[in-house]
């Protein structure tokens, strides 16, 4: 009897094809403690606030098609991206 492949979404062999990658990261020019990162950590590229001293990412966008472009203000207080409906 042949082995039946594991086709579940959580199958170990599928994980290697869906590894988390960071597309880009930017640090606020006048506030080196804040940054903006674009990563596919949850499956689709989205923007994340980057708390640099704590090395912590907080998801900012939740667009079905993803978001790959954005800017962080020089003081790190604001994030700018296009949300086109």
C-alpha distance (Angstrom), angle and dihedral (degrees) to the residues before:
residue distance angle dihedral
X1 . . .
X2 3.84 . .
X3 3.79 121.6 .
X4 3.80 112.6 -100.3
X5 3.83 111.0 -136.1
X6 3.79 118.7 -120.2
X7 3.82 104.4 -113.6
X8 3.80 98.9 175.2
X9 3.83 117.0 124.8
X10 3.81 88.2 -116.6
X11 3.82 94.5 52.4
X12 3.84 109.7 136.1
X13 3.80 93.9 -128.2
X14 3.84 90.7 57.1
X15 3.81 93.3 55.2
X16 3.80 93.2 70.2
X17 3.82 89.9 59.8
X18 3.80 93.0 51.1
X19 3.79 101.6 47.6
X20 3.79 117.3 155.6
X21 3.78 113.9 -102.8
X22 3.78 133.0 -177.4
X23 3.79 109.7 -133.4
X24 3.82 94.0 -169.2
X25 3.79 143.2 -28.5
X26 3.82 133.8 -154.4
X27 3.77 132.2 -166.7
X28 3.82 121.5 -144.3
X29 3.81 107.1 -103.6
X30 3.82 96.7 -134.3
X31 3.81 98.7 28.7
X32 3.81 113.6 50.9
X33 3.80 91.0 -174.4
X34 3.82 93.9 69.4
X35 3.75 132.8 61.8
X36 3.79 146.5 157.8
X37 3.81 125.0 -124.8
X38 3.79 133.6 -173.1
X39 3.80 111.4 -150.9
X40 3.80 140.1 152.9
X41 3.80 92.6 -135.7
X42 3.85 90.8 136.1
X43 3.80 96.0 39.1
X44 3.82 101.3 -88.1
X45 3.80 126.2 62.2
X46 3.79 110.0 -98.3
X47 3.81 135.8 159.7
X48 3.80 120.5 -97.0
X49 3.79 131.7 -170.2
X50 3.79 109.0 -124.5
X51 3.80 118.8 -144.9
X52 3.79 95.3 -161.1
X53 3.85 101.0 -166.3
X54 3.82 91.4 49.3
X55 3.84 92.8 36.7
X56 3.82 88.0 -134.4
X57 3.81 128.5 146.2
X58 3.81 123.3 -151.7
X59 3.80 118.1 -167.5
X60 3.81 113.5 -120.4
X61 3.81 105.0 173.4
X62 3.79 133.0 48.2
X63 3.78 107.1 -176.5
X64 3.84 118.4 154.5
X65 3.83 91.9 -134.9
X66 3.81 92.4 40.5
X67 3.80 132.4 -121.1
X68 3.81 121.1 -104.7
X69 3.81 102.0 165.7
X70 3.76 127.9 65.4
X71 3.79 144.2 129.3
X72 3.78 134.3 -139.5
X73 3.80 120.1 -143.3
X74 3.79 117.0 -113.0
X75 3.83 92.1 -107.0
X76 3.81 92.6 45.0
X77 3.80 95.7 -121.3
X78 3.81 98.1 110.9
X79 3.79 137.8 46.2
X80 3.80 120.7 -158.4
X81 3.80 125.2 -159.2
X82 3.78 137.7 145.0
X83 3.79 115.0 -101.7
X84 3.79 103.1 -172.9
X85 3.78 114.9 -177.4
